[in-house]
Amino acid sequence: MDKAKIEKIIEEFAETYPHSDNTGWEKPLVAYARADDPLFGQLKELASPIHEKPADFLKEAKTVITYFIPFKEQVVESNLKGRYCSKTWALSYIETNKLIAALNQQLQELLIKEGYRAVYVPATHNFDPKTLLSGWSHRSVAYIAGLGTFGVNHMLITKAGCCGRIGSLVTDLELEATPRPTKEYCLHLAGGSCGRCAKKCVNSALSLNDLDKQKCYEICLINVERQADLESITDVCGKCLVGVPCSTAAPRWLS
C-alpha cells in the first residue's frame, strides 16, 4: 500500500460517509511522520507527561499516518452566534468521530490484508476527565507529521483551517515523512496582531498567552447538557475556531 492508495481511501470515505443534511466534509488532508521522529520523545514534556510514543502502541512502528477532516462551511457558520455551540456543530462532531472510527478500522484491515500491522486511538475521549491529559494527542501527532502548526487557540491550523477533526494511525508500513511547514500559519504567532480567537472565547479560558483547560472544559460540559437529546456526548464548544482568519484556511498560505 502506498500514499496514493491511502489518500484515495481517506478522500472517498469522506465523500461517501453518511451525514445529516446540514453537515458534511471538505476534502481531507493527509500527512505522515516517521515513527522514530525525535519530536515524539519530547511530547511528555510538551504535551502531556503520560504521552506515548508510536512504539508503545506497535513495537515495530515505522510510520504515523495522520489526516484532517475539514467541516463544511455551513457547519462553521452555524456556530458563529451565541454563547453555546450550535446543534449542527455538535452533530458534526458526533458524525466526524464516527467517520474517523470507521475509516481507521478500514485502513487497519486493508493494511493487515497486505501484510502490515496498524493500531489506532479513538478520535475523542482518550483523556483523563480530571486532569484533561491525554496519552495520545492527535493534534500534536499531526503537527509532527507536518499537517499544520498550532495557533493561539491551541488548535492545529492546517491548510484547510482548524474547523474539523483529526485522526491518526500507527503502522509498520514504511512511508516517506511529510516535511513540516516552514511558515507559521497563526497570524498572531507569525508576528501579526490577529488574536481574534482569544477574544471569541465565551468562558474566559483563552488568552493570547495561555489556555485554562479546566475553564475550557467547563463550557464544553455545559454544552453536553444542552445537547442531551443527541445520541453521543458532545463535550465541545468551538467558538474560538469560527469567524477567525484560520477557520477554513491557513492565512499565511493565502498571500
C-alpha positions in Angstrom: 0.0 0.0 0.0 1.4 3.4 -1.0 0.5 7.0 -0.2 -1.7 7.4 -3.2 -3.9 4.5 -2.2 -4.2 5.6 1.4 -5.1 9.1 0.4 -7.7 7.9 -2.1 -9.3 5.7 0.6 -9.5 8.7 3.0 -10.9 11.1 0.4 -13.5 8.6 -0.8 -14.5 7.8 2.7 -15.2 11.5 3.5 -17.2 11.8 0.2 -19.4 8.8 0.8 -19.8 8.5 4.6 -23.4 9.2 5.7 -24.1 12.6 7.4 -27.0 14.9 8.2 -28.3 17.3 5.6 -26.7 20.3 7.3 -23.3 18.7 8.0 -20.6 17.2 5.8 -16.9 17.5 5.0 -14.5 19.1 2.6 -11.5 17.2 1.0 -9.3 15.7 3.8 -5.6 16.5 4.2 -3.2 13.7 4.9 0.4 13.8 6.3 2.9 11.2 7.5 5.6 11.1 10.2 8.4 8.7 10.8 7.7 6.8 14.0 11.2 7.5 15.2 10.9 11.2 14.8 12.7 12.8 17.8 9.7 15.1 18.5 7.7 12.1 19.7 10.2 11.7 22.5 9.5 15.3 23.6 5.7 15.1 23.9 5.9 14.0 27.5 7.3 17.4 28.2 5.5 19.5 25.6 2.0 17.9 25.5 1.4 15.5 28.4 3.5 13.7 30.9 1.6 10.5 30.0 2.0 10.8 26.3 3.0 7.6 24.5 5.4 7.1 21.6 4.4 5.2 18.4 6.5 2.2 19.5 4.5 2.0 22.7 1.5 1.0 20.6 3.4 -1.0 17.9 6.9 -2.2 18.7 8.0 -2.2 15.0 6.2 1.1 14.2 7.6 2.8 11.1 5.0 5.5 10.2 2.3 7.5 11.8 -0.5 8.4 9.3 -2.5 11.5 10.2 -5.4 13.2 8.5 -7.6 16.2 8.9 -11.3 16.1 8.0 -12.5 19.7 7.5 -16.1 20.6 8.3 -18.3 22.1 5.5 -18.7 25.8 5.6 -22.3 25.6 6.8 -21.1 23.7 9.9 -18.6 26.5 10.7 -21.2 29.3 10.1 -23.8 27.6 12.3 -21.5 28.1 15.3 -20.9 31.8 14.9 -23.6 33.2 17.1 -24.4 32.7 20.8 -22.6 31.5 23.9 -23.2 27.8 23.3 -22.3 25.5 20.5 -24.8 25.0 17.7 -26.8 21.8 17.2 -25.1 21.5 13.8 -21.6 21.8 15.3 -22.4 19.2 18.0 -23.9 16.9 15.4 -20.9 17.3 13.1 -18.6 16.4 16.0 -20.5 13.2 16.6 -20.7 12.2 12.9 -17.0 13.0 12.3 -15.9 10.9 15.2 -17.9 8.0 13.8 -16.3 8.6 10.4 -12.8 8.5 11.8 -13.5 5.4 13.8 -14.9 3.6 10.7 -12.1 4.9 8.5 -9.3 3.8 10.9 -10.9 0.4 11.1 -10.9 0.1 7.3 -7.4 1.3 6.9 -6.3 -1.1 9.6 -8.0 -4.0 7.9 -6.5 -3.1 4.5 -3.0 -2.8 5.9 -3.3 -6.2 7.7 -4.6 -7.7 4.4 -1.4 -6.5 2.7 0.8 -8.0 5.4 1.3 -5.0 7.7 0.1 -4.1 11.2 -1.7 -1.0 12.4 -3.0 0.4 15.7 -5.2 3.5 16.2 -6.5 5.5 19.1 -10.1 6.9 19.2 -10.6 10.4 17.9 -12.1 11.6 21.2 -12.5 10.7 24.9 -9.0 9.2 25.1 -8.1 11.6 28.0 -8.4 11.7 31.8 -11.5 13.7 32.6 -10.0 15.1 35.8 -6.5 16.1 34.6 -7.6 16.5 30.9 -4.3 14.9 30.0 -4.1 12.5 27.0 -1.8 9.6 26.3 -2.1 10.3 22.6 -2.7 13.9 21.3 -3.9 13.6 17.7 -3.1 17.3 17.2 0.4 17.0 18.5 1.0 13.9 16.4 -0.4 15.7 13.3 1.9 18.6 13.9 4.9 16.3 13.9 3.6 14.8 10.7 3.6 18.2 9.0 -0.2 18.6 8.8 -0.1 22.2 10.2 1.0 24.5 13.0 -0.6 25.4 16.4 -2.5 28.6 16.8 -3.1 30.8 19.9 -6.3 28.7 20.4 -4.1 25.6 20.9 -5.8 24.0 17.8 -3.9 22.8 14.8 -4.2 25.1 11.8 -3.9 23.2 8.6 -4.0 24.5 5.0 -7.8 23.9 5.3 -8.0 25.8 8.6 -8.8 24.4 12.1 -12.5 23.6 11.9 -12.6 19.8 11.7 -11.3 16.7 13.3 -8.0 14.8 13.2 -7.5 11.0 13.0 -4.2 9.1 13.2 -2.9 5.5 12.8 0.4 3.9 13.7 1.7 1.2 11.3 4.8 -0.8 10.5 4.4 0.2 6.8 7.3 2.5 6.0 6.3 5.7 4.2 8.2 8.9 3.5 7.6 11.6 6.0 5.8 14.8 5.1 8.0 17.9 5.6 6.8 20.2 8.3 5.6 23.7 7.3 8.3 26.3 7.1 5.8 29.1 7.7 3.8 29.9 10.8 0.1 29.6 10.0 -1.2 31.6 13.0 -1.2 35.3 12.2 -0.5 36.3 15.8 2.3 33.9 16.3 3.8 34.9 13.0 4.1 38.4 14.3 0.8 39.8 13.3 -2.0 41.2 15.5 -5.0 38.9 14.9 -5.6 37.1 18.2 -9.3 37.0 17.5 -9.7 33.5 18.8 -8.9 34.7 22.3 -11.5 37.4 22.1 -14.1 34.9 20.9 -13.7 32.6 23.9 -17.0 32.6 25.7 -15.8 31.4 29.1 -12.6 33.5 29.6 -10.5 30.4 29.3 -8.3 31.5 26.4 -5.8 34.4 26.3 -3.0 35.3 23.9 -0.5 33.6 26.2 -2.4 30.8 28.0 -5.3 28.3 28.0 -7.1 27.4 31.2 -8.1 23.8 30.2 -10.5 23.4 33.2 -12.4 26.6 32.2 -12.4 25.5 28.6 -13.8 22.1 29.5 -16.4 23.7 31.9 -18.2 25.3 28.9 -17.9 22.1 27.0 -19.7 20.2 29.7 -22.5 22.8 29.7 -22.9 22.0 26.0 -23.2 18.4 26.9 -26.3 19.2 29.0 -27.7 21.5 26.3 -27.3 18.8 23.6 -28.5 15.9 25.8 -31.0 14.9 23.1 -28.2 13.8 20.8 -27.1 10.2 20.8 -23.5 10.8 21.9 -21.7 13.1 24.4 -20.9 16.4 22.8 -18.3 18.0 25.1 -17.4 20.6 22.5 -17.6 24.4 22.1 -15.6 25.6 19.0 -16.3 29.3 19.5 -12.6 30.1 19.2 -12.4 28.3 15.9 -15.1 30.1 14.0 -15.2 33.5 12.5 -11.4 33.9 12.5 -9.0 34.0 9.6 -7.8 30.4 10.2 -11.3 28.9 10.4 -11.2 27.3 7.0 -7.8 28.1 5.6 -4.2 28.9 6.7 -3.9 32.7 6.3 -0.2 32.7 5.7 -0.8 30.5 2.6 -3.2 32.9 1.1 -0.6 35.7 0.5 
